[in-house]
Amino acid sequence: MTPARRAALIAQWQREEQAPFTGWDYAHLAGRMVEDELPWSYVERAGVLLERARSALDLGTGGGERLLELQRHWPARLVVTEDYPPNIRLAGERLGRLGVDVVCAPAEDHTPLPFVDAAFDAVLNRHSAFNAAEVARVLAPGGVFLTQQVHGRWAEDLLAYFGWTPPFPNATPAQYVPRLSAAGLAVTDVRESRGALTFRDVAAVVYYLKTVPWEAPDFRVATHLDGLLRLQARLDGGRPLSFAGWKYLLEAHKAQ
């Protein structure tokens, strides 16, 4: 690689590092970051469950991006949680004006939810942590919980380029199915997909890594240049930037 090309690439990567990111909107990477299509549709199933519900809770809604896709299915009462301040503001702007209650509450494995028992007919969760016992508690009899999760070993082969390892490698169905069962829920659907996450250019990797600080701690172009250059060499050598894009879906029901 010539010095001029190296300098141009670094400048491009630094621009990506500074590009704005809000909510969970990766429109900036349209066509440059591609995930294999999942063998299920979370949005389709969530829409069915919302239509059957009188009240529903969306845990870790982000900026409300996915929930807005489901607006025509919303029940009479809809509540969302979020704990990242920029996303709380964004969700409030997008959802609050539509009558949705936006509650600041952390999404963690062992944190109580600030809701009364049996408050919701459906609880949704897309790519956010959850407390299985609390989900069961806030579900009404006959209620249903639907979650799509990023596998704990997601993109582990990409992280290895920078010396990182997945922060939650045990976040798999093998961990959460027993927790849901122990909480008294009947797990009725478990699906896994071992697809690929593909980047068309290294600049797209830069943008992605800055949005996931729990996976890429203290990531900066200046301090992680070696890994970025290795990825560029891989791409220049004709090898695609495809990594582990694993996800899973769980559905669980509470007895009547």
C-alpha positions, 0 to 999 in steps of 0.5 A: 500500500502506498503512503498516499493511499494509506493516508487517504484510507485513514482520513476516510475512516476518521470521517466515519468515526465522526459520523452521527449515530442515533437510535438504532438506525444503520441507514448510513450503512445501507448497502455497505453493512449487510446481514444474511436474511433471517429464517423468521420475521420478528416484525411479523410475529410481533405484529400478530401478538400486538394485535391480540393484546390490550396492553404491551411492553417493549423492552429496550426500544432504542429510538423506537425504530422497530416499534414504529414499523408496527404502529398499525398493530399497536394495542390500546396501551403501549409502554416502552423502556429505554435507559440510554439518554440519547435514545430516551429523548429520541423515543420520547419525541417519536413515540410519546407524541403518539400516546406511548408511555416512555419509561426510563428503566435499565435493561439488565438480566437481574434488574426489577421492572417498574411495573405492577404484576400482570400489567401486560398481555405481551412483552416484546424485546429486540436485541436487549437484555431482559430479566426472565423472572420480571418478564414473567411477573409483569405478564398477565395470565395467558400473556406472551413474551417474544424476543430476538437476540444477538448471539453471545458470539456475534462477530467474534471473528471481527473482534479478534482483529482488535484483540477483543473477545465477546463480552457476553459469550454465554448469551445463548438459548442454552442460558435463557430458555432455562431461566424462562422455564424456571420463571414459570413460562412455557417456551414454545419456540426456539430458533437459531440462525448462523448467518453472516455479517458482511461489510463492503468496506473498512470504513463501514466497520469503523462506523459499526464498531463505534456504535457498540462500545460494549463489544469494542471498548475504547475504539478509535481509529488512531488507537486501533489502526493495526486491526483496520489495516489488517482488514483492509489487506484482507479486502484487498486480497479478495477475501470478503469482510464476512463475520459471524452474524448469529441471532436467535428467537425465543417465544414463551407463554404464561399459563392462563 
